[in-house]
Amino acid sequence: MLETEAVTSRPAAIRDTTPSTRYAYNYAYLPPLAIADAVSPAEAFSARPGWVHLVSRSALKILVNSIMIRAKRKGGSTEFVPQVLNDLKTVAQLIGDDRGDLRNATAMAVEEQGSPTTLPQLKAFLEAVIESLAKNLDLKTLLDIGQKLGQFETVSGPASNLEDYNQLFQFIPVPAASRNFRDDSEFAAMRVAGPNPLVIERMKALDVRLPITDQQYQAVMGTHDSLETALADGRLYLTDFSVFDGAINGSFPAAQKFNYAPLALFAVPPGGQSIMPVAIQCASRPGPGNPIVLPQDGDDWLLAKTMVQIADSNFHEVVSHLGRTHLFVEPFVIATHNQLSPTHPLSVLLTPHFEGTLAINDAALRKLVVSRGLVDRLSASSIDQARVFTVKAVQSYQLNVSFSTLPQTLAQRGVDDTSRLPDYPYRDDALLIWGAIGRWVKDYLSHYYKSDAALQGDAELQNWVAELVAHDGGRLNNVGEANQIRTRAQLVELVTLICFTASAQHAAVNYPQCATMAYTPAMPLAGYAPFSATRNGSGERDFLKFLPPLEMAKLQLDILYFLGSVYYTRLGDYGDGYFTEPVIQDHLAKFKQELLEIEEKINERNKTRTPYEFLLPSRIPQSINI
Ligand SMILES: [Fe+2]
């Protein structure tokens, strides 16, 4: 199979050398997934000062926000500024500011700006302190701050009104979702342009689990439309969270938490562009205790929408984000290290798209998805259940690699037809990026593989694929054809999937964590009342009963702001002179030009559709590193 002639036909500049790092697989971190046993120092974040700087800045903003929340609660508005400055000193002691970094940064800001006396002055002052301090922090101090932050008490207990949640944003700006999250138009926009625009599917038949009548449908959509017509036109859409039916709820750290398994029906009006919410059934099995709730049902409707948001946030984190981006990519990183020499053209192309991925996944698996860890604290499900959902999510893609491309997943959900569902910003922007990455990958690989035979004869490449699909390797399935890469088209598709997932797909699910999900009432990570509690008439007080208590909302804000505010590297920026061959430099210039054009096109599109900015190329990093 491995033809010597083809191997030697590769460009002389690309020669075989010994792989720099060999990774062992560990299948016990999240069984049976393939995870790197340990991260080498070269892959660790301490080797990336630029990343540490950005992460420090985000962590310090959270710290300053916390200080301001506490000051606000302690004193009246007249005392606020001196109280914050005083707390800053307390924090310096708390974090063991041995080298005096925080004290020096504060003194420098006083020297430059004077002591602040008003709130705007205070904010500018704190920005300056953060900027100066972030440059000096090392990873260890940063971790110490993170640990101490957990002991820095700010708020606790149930919220007495929504304003209590808004008050958690003292330095960090309150997300726009705080103003409109209760609007039906915003609820619909979440499905196609929100943090998790990956669940909505076109209904191909009416669903017996959701026994909505024509009368109910027409009460929302008007008598000029009907269920049957909408179905025939392909205008009915469903978000189905029945995967959570029977899931085990969590109760760590203190209170019983709830997840829900709602079915939510949407429709595009005849001749319309955008979906509108029609009905929600709060659990996926119909029954007398589980009526269909309509938009005209007042407070019950708000609670039903909140249950969809809770299910969606849980799906988002474990399935769409951790499962189908972070952990999906992991075996590709390992096999690339193990089987491709650093100068192999595929390794050269992929390495920038893998920067920081093993390290962030290692941190996630050690700190987040463990008993008494952050996912255990925040998410609706028990930690064991969350781990099972994560594994199922990863396997749904890793065992079906050829069916996990963007065009395939859109087609599987029946949302690929723009005439039936015109307003779907995630789909439209993601396809632009998918196309651009695909052309770049094709141009690049075509230079090194002039024929399919050349690719079949590349021993390193064939060993790479063999490791990816091996049981004692990456444990992938349905790669190429019969788990072999025999043609250039198969390789281009696979590499496009890897690069797209590592860059655009991760950006689409990662950055809304800060922009939207950090505002807990818009997208709580857990419910705090059973769904049956909706049935007793309600009001804002009942709505608040469903929402996380303030200490959990503060933790959700801290973690999701942090994860969603670090933009390290940018799609297409491989670094000056990274590719040495002029022909590749030309292809790259074409790719970067295309990304600029896509940026303009998305900005233009946002003037006339549901605005969506998460796939602006300028906001897409090269790799999964946060
Ligand atoms: Fe992420």
Residues whose N, C-alpha, C, O or C-beta is under 5 A from the ligand:
A	BS01	LIG	N510 I626
